[in-house]
Amino acid sequence: MPVLSLENISQEFGGLRALDAVNIDVAELAIFGIIGPNGAGKTTLFNIITGFYVPTEGSLIFQGRNVNGVATHSIARLGIARTFQNIRLFNKLSVLDNVRIGCHGVSKCGFFSSLLGLPAMLREEKQIKEEAVRLLALVGLYEKRQEYAENLAYGEQRKLEIARALALKPSLLLLDEPAAGMNTGEKAELMDLIREIRQDMKITILLVEHDMNLVMNICERIAVLDYGRKIAEGSPFEIKSDERVIQSYLGAGA
Amino acid sequence: MFWEQLLNGLTLGSTYALIALGYTMVYGIVQLINFAHGEIYMFGAFAGLFLVSFCGVNIVLALLGAMAFCMLLGMLIERIAYRPLRGKSSRLSALISAIGVSIFLSTLMVLLAETNTRRYPDVVPNHSFHLGSLDFSLMQIIILLFSAVLMVGLQLMVQKTRIGKAMRACSQDLDAAYLMGINVNRVISFTFAVGSALAAAGGVMVAIYYNAVWPYMGTMAGLKAFSAAVLGGIGSIPGAMIGGLSLGVLEIMGVAYLSSSYKDAIAFGILILVLLIRPQGLLGQKISKKV
């Protein structure tokens, strides 16, 4: 059973049809890529999956459950986490607190015990700190845990976004152009990190990316969007040789 | 003379600060100037009066009761008048809704209590103290101490607790906060509750200090506190505290050394100057828009 199914998803903004009857199934523990030219509807798709938009038509099935219209914060708690194309960290919080906030979202202790500092809550807070430290170590930001998020370098901020998303203990992680602005070395590290997340933490990965090298390298399956329609889906090899994809996106030389 | 005026200024200023905190916290998270905030302060003063006069409880319980009542009132207003508009319509609609709530609340109080000025029975002994040449009253001490306790408590809550972190996260990026599983509506509700409780504490204490409670008392106090919040940098919690205290001191000094008829002109003159010279306020951050 797929972790995530998009069934006939359409999204209209006024008269503009940003997505047109898109069907995508993301298998469990896949690394699934979505590519397409700018304005193809990739980020809109992410916004639908995370509950920011309720699709005009179609349904969104996550782990066998229809989550159309479920509030964004509830979807996050159900296990879908994301990063942003334009980085959106809590700039004035420390690196550690950025990750801790994610842990709080899925923690058990209620509102009042957190206000009163009850023992159960203090114990949980300690676990949360350990968990946050572990995630920071995973993405290589442990040394910087006390810095303000805004003082990190660009590539580091991208990694922090990933750590913060992982803090939600998601079963599906959406990465919106994770490699944007990274150099070759950082991209290689990122690919290792993504594989490690899937392998060790058992998280399915869905990513939007323009770097074809990265996409072809780590994705097992790729869907191509163009003007809101899915024009192709398949393995990297199939996509590379698909006539329509080459025409609309990869370019004749690819 | 100077020290006594300074003490008077700080007393007045800490009540401004208590009200200003509500403006600034709400603005920090939802970018709304809650124009009904002054009326919540007024309702707090009346709730305290009601508890003291009709229920016969002592002043400490009445103060806490008024704070609890205004917490509920603040959350109710947010739920009914602001939340339905959030995200669906422009920020201007929420602002207009706030003005509507403000008029509704003061008119409602006129219906309930009529326009005449009431006063608290003698709940706090009219004791005065002398320290060298300095004269001050028991009520001044209470206002200064209790405001300080509330402000320190607020700072601890915002910096140390989980809900405080969630509030700061929401004020920095609401959408990202949603995606971190934060129940943003609950955080906003909580923010209104805390801000309203602080305003109620201010309302009760000011009503006792000046010996006056009336349905329109929130209008001027609200505008002054709003100026204080802008002076400190709207959206900044320490800013509201500093803004409130400075405004109180400046106002009292103006009255003492210039003329009492300039009292209100000073507050709003400062508001205009801040907006002209340093629109981000004392502690606010300058946001340069990306183009």
Boltz contact constraints between the chains, C-beta under 6 A:
constraints:
  - contact:
      token1: [A, 72]
      token2: [B, 178]
      max_distance: 6.0
  - contact:
      token1: [A, 73]
      token2: [B, 178]
      max_distance: 6.0
  - contact:
      token1: [A, 73]
      token2: [B, 181]
      max_distance: 6.0
  - contact:
      token1: [A, 73]
      token2: [B, 182]
      max_distance: 6.0
  - contact:
      token1: [A, 73]
      token2: [B, 183]
      max_distance: 6.0
  - contact:
      token1: [A, 76]
      token2: [B, 179]
      max_distance: 6.0
  - contact:
      token1: [A, 76]
      token2: [B, 181]
      max_distance: 6.0
  - contact:
      token1: [A, 77]
      token2: [B, 181]
      max_distance: 6.0
  - contact:
      token1: [A, 82]
      token2: [B, 179]
      max_distance: 6.0
  - contact:
      token1: [A, 88]
      token2: [B, 173]
      max_distance: 6.0
  - contact:
      token1: [A, 88]
      token2: [B, 176]
      max_distance: 6.0
  - contact:
      token1: [A, 90]
      token2: [B, 169]
      max_distance: 6.0
  - contact:
      token1: [A, 90]
      token2: [B, 172]
      max_distance: 6.0
  - contact:
      token1: [A, 92]
      token2: [B, 172]
      max_distance: 6.0
  - contact:
      token1: [A, 101]
      token2: [B, 165]
      max_distance: 6.0
  - contact:
      token1: [A, 101]
      token2: [B, 169]
      max_distance: 6.0
  - contact:
      token1: [A, 101]
      token2: [B, 180]
      max_distance: 6.0
  - contact:
      token1: [A, 102]
      token2: [B, 180]
      max_distance: 6.0
  - contact:
      token1: [A, 104]
      token2: [B, 162]
      max_distance: 6.0
  - contact:
      token1: [A, 105]
      token2: [B, 180]
      max_distance: 6.0
  - contact:
      token1: [A, 105]
      token2: [B, 181]
      max_distance: 6.0
  - contact:
      token1: [A, 105]
      token2: [B, 182]
      max_distance: 6.0
  - contact:
      token1: [A, 106]
      token2: [B, 181]
      max_distance: 6.0
  - contact:
      token1: [A, 114]
      token2: [B, 161]
      max_distance: 6.0
  - contact:
      token1: [A, 114]
      token2: [B, 162]
      max_distance: 6.0
  - contact:
      token1: [A, 115]
      token2: [B, 161]
      max_distance: 6.0
  - contact:
      token1: [A, 168]
      token2: [B, 181]
      max_distance: 6.0
